[in-house]
Amino acid sequence: MPKIFNSLIYPNFRHYFIGHTLSTLGTWIQQVALAWLVYELTNSAKLLGLIAFFAMAPQLLISPFVGAAIDKINKRAALIVVQILFFLQAIFLAYLTFFDKLNSNSIIILSLCMGVFTAFDTPLRQSFISDLVDKKDNIANALALNAMIFNLCRFIGPPIAGFLLVISNAFTCFILNAFSYLFLVIALCLMRNIHGSKAKGQLQNVLKEGYVFVFKNKEYSKMMLNVAIINLTASSYVALLPIFAKDYLKGNETTLGYLWGMAGIGSLLSSLMLANTQNFTRIKQRILLNMLICSLALFVLGLVNLHIAYFIAMLLLGFGISTANVSTNILIQRNTPTQLRGRVVSIYTSIRFGFDALGGLMAGIIATTLGAKNTMIGFASLLIVYLSITFIKQRRLVQGRS
C-alpha cells in the first residue's frame, strides 16, 4: 500500500475511513444547501453569520468539559449515539423544508442543535482515531487521512449540492445527509478489539488536569493561540460565501458550489501533503507560513472582483487553514500522553471551531454594516498584525539566546 495510506492497513481505521467519508459528504451537501436556502429566503448576511455561529459556538463552551468525560467512557458507543442524534436533526430539517415550515427561528434552533451534537462528536472522533491505529508513528498519517476525508468531501460535496439544488431542491440534500450518518453507525458497529486507556479519578480533577497540561506548557499555549487567531479571521469567509457568489459574482447555486469546491481542493492538497510527511519539525514551521497565505487570500477577496481571483483565493484559504489546523492537531496528538488525549483534543477542537463560530458571527454582523468585502479586508489586516507581532517576538527570542 502506498505510504500515504499507511493507516488503512488497520481494519478498524479502514471501517472508520469509509463510514466517515460517506457521512461527511452528506454533511457538506446539507451545509451548502442550507446556506443557499437561507440567503435566498431572507437575503440576510446577519442570519448567515448567526447560523454559522450557532452551528459551531457550542464547541467553545461544551467541548472542553466533554474532554474529561471522553477519557472515562466507551468512545465507540458514545459516537453511535451522537450519529443517531445527527440523523434525527437532519430528518427534522428535511420535514420542515418539505412542508414549507422553515423560518429564521427554526433554522437557528436546528443550527444550535447541530452545534451541540458537534461539540460532542468532534473531540470524540478526533481522540478515537488514535485508538484505531496500533503504532504511534502512524497517528500523524491517520489524522491527515481523516482531514483528507473532510477536505475531499469539501471538494466533492458543494458541487453535488449545487447540482441537486438546480435539478431538485434543498429537501433532497437534507434527506441524503440524514441517511449518510447511518453509514458511520454501521462502520462503528463493525469495529473489533479497540484498545484505549481510560482516565481515573473524579471528573472535576480529570478536567483540571487537562487544562493544567495545556496552558502551563508554552508550546501548547502558542499552538492554541495560533488556532484561535486563524479560525477567528481566515475561516470567517464561510459565513459570507453565499454573498460573494450571488451579489459580487452574480452567480447561482452552482457558483457557490464551485467556490466551496476550490476551497476543498486546497484543503485536499494540504491533507495529501501532510499524510506523506514524517518530518515533524517541518510540520511545525508550516503553521505561521500558512497563516500568512490566508491573510493574502482574504485581501484578494476584499480587493478584487474577478471569478479567477475568487477561485485562487478560495484555493489558498482551503490550503492554508487546513494546513495550520491539521498540523497543530498532529503535533498535539503525537506528543500528548494517551490518558490525556481526549481532554487535550477537546480543548483544541473547542478553540478550533469555537473561534470559527465567533469569526462567522462577527463577519455576518460587520458585513451587514460595512459590506462583505470590507469585512474580509478587516480580518486580513487583523491576521497580518498578529503575525507581525509573533515574528518580532520570535526574532527577539532568537537574538536573546545568541
C-alpha positions, 0 to 999 in steps of 0.5 A, spaced: 500 500 500 502 506 498 505 510 504 500 515 504 495 510 506 499 507 511 493 507 516 488 503 512 492 497 513 488 497 520 481 494 519 478 498 524 481 505 521 479 502 514 471 501 517 472 508 520 475 511 513 469 509 509 463 510 514 466 517 515 467 519 508 460 517 506 457 521 512 461 527 511 459 528 504 452 528 506 454 533 511 457 538 506 451 537 501 446 539 507 451 545 509 451 548 502 444 547 501 442 550 507 446 556 506 443 557 499 436 556 502 437 561 507 440 567 503 435 566 498 429 566 503 431 572 507 437 575 503 440 576 510 448 576 511 446 577 519 442 570 519 448 567 515 453 569 520 448 567 526 447 560 523 454 559 522 455 561 529 450 557 532 452 551 528 459 551 531 459 556 538 457 550 542 464 547 541 467 553 545 463 552 551 461 544 551 467 541 548 472 542 553 468 539 559 466 533 554 474 532 554 474 529 561 468 525 560 471 522 553 477 519 557 472 515 562 467 512 557 466 507 551 468 512 545 465 507 540 458 507 543 458 514 545 459 516 537 453 511 535 449 515 539 451 522 537 450 519 529 443 517 531 442 524 534 445 527 527 440 523 523 434 525 527 436 533 526 437 532 519 430 528 518 427 534 522 430 539 517 428 535 511 420 535 514 420 542 515 423 544 508 418 539 505 412 542 508 414 549 507 415 550 515 422 553 515 423 560 518 429 564 521 427 561 528 427 554 526 433 554 522 437 557 528 434 552 533 436 546 528 443 550 527 444 550 535 442 543 535 447 541 530 452 545 534 451 541 540 451 534 537 458 537 534 461 539 540 460 532 542 462 528 536 468 532 534 473 531 540 470 524 540 472 522 533 478 526 533 481 522 540 478 515 537 482 515 531 488 514 535 485 508 538 484 505 531 491 505 529 496 500 533 503 504 532 504 511 534 508 513 528 502 512 524 497 517 528 500 523 524 498 519 517 491 517 520 489 524 522 491 527 515 487 521 512 481 523 516 482 531 514 483 528 507 476 525 508 473 532 510 477 536 505 475 531 499 468 531 501 469 539 501 471 538 494 466 533 492 460 535 496 458 543 494 458 541 487 453 535 488 449 540 492 449 545 487 447 540 482 441 537 486 439 544 488 438 546 480 435 539 478 431 538 485 431 542 491 434 543 498 429 537 501 433 532 497 440 534 500 437 534 507 434 527 506 441 524 503 445 527 509 440 524 514 441 517 511 449 518 510 450 518 518 447 511 518 453 509 514 458 511 520 453 507 525 454 501 521 462 502 520 462 503 528 458 497 529 463 493 525 469 495 529 473 489 533 478 489 539 479 497 540 484 498 545 484 505 549 486 507 556 481 510 560 482 516 565 481 515 573 479 519 578 473 524 579 471 528 573 472 535 576 480 533 577 480 529 570 478 536 567 483 540 571 488 536 569 487 537 562 487 544 562 493 544 567 497 540 561 495 545 556 496 552 558 502 551 563 506 548 557 508 554 552 508 550 546 501 548 547 499 555 549 502 558 542 499 552 538 492 554 541 493 561 540 495 560 533 488 556 532 484 561 535 487 567 531 486 563 524 479 560 525 477 567 528 479 571 521 481 566 515 475 561 516 470 567 517 469 567 509 464 561 510 459 565 513 459 570 507 460 565 501 453 565 499 454 573 498 460 573 494 457 568 489 450 571 488 451 579 489 459 580 487 459 574 482 452 574 480 452 567 480 447 561 482 447 555 486 452 552 482 457 558 483 457 557 490 458 550 489 464 551 485 467 556 490 466 551 496 469 546 491 476 550 490 476 551 497 476 543 498 481 542 493 486 546 497 484 543 503 485 536 499 492 538 497 494 540 504 491 533 507 495 529 501 501 533 503 501 532 510 499 524 510 506 523 506 510 527 511 514 524 517 518 530 518 515 533 524 519 539 525 517 541 518 510 540 520 511 545 525 514 551 521 508 550 516 503 553 521 505 561 521 507 560 513 500 558 512 497 563 516 500 568 512 497 565 505 490 566 508 491 573 510 493 574 502 487 570 500 482 574 504 485 581 501 484 578 494 477 577 496 476 584 499 480 587 493 478 584 487 472 582 483 474 577 478 471 569 478 479 567 477 481 571 483 475 568 487 477 561 485 485 562 487 483 565 493 478 560 495 484 555 493 489 558 498 484 559 504 482 551 503 490 550 503 492 554 508 487 553 514 487 546 513 494 546 513 495 550 520 489 546 523 491 539 521 498 540 523 497 543 530 492 537 531 498 532 529 503 535 533 498 535 539 496 528 538 503 525 537 506 528 543 500 528 548 500 522 553 494 517 551 490 518 558 490 525 556 488 525 549 481 526 549 481 532 554 487 535 550 483 534 543 477 537 546 480 543 548 483 544 541 477 542 537 473 547 542 478 553 540 478 550 533 471 551 531 469 555 537 473 561 534 470 559 527 463 560 530 465 567 533 469 569 526 462 567 522 458 571 527 462 577 527 463 577 519 455 576 518 454 582 523 460 587 520 458 585 513 451 587 514 454 594 516 460 595 512 459 590 506 462 583 505 468 585 502 470 590 507 469 585 512 474 580 509 479 586 508 478 587 516 480 580 518 486 580 513 489 586 516 487 583 523 491 576 521 497 580 518 498 584 525 498 578 529 503 575 525 507 581 525 507 581 532 509 573 533 515 574 528 518 580 532 517 576 538 520 570 535 526 574 532 527 577 539 527 570 542 532 568 537 537 574 538 536 573 546 539 566 546 545 568 541 
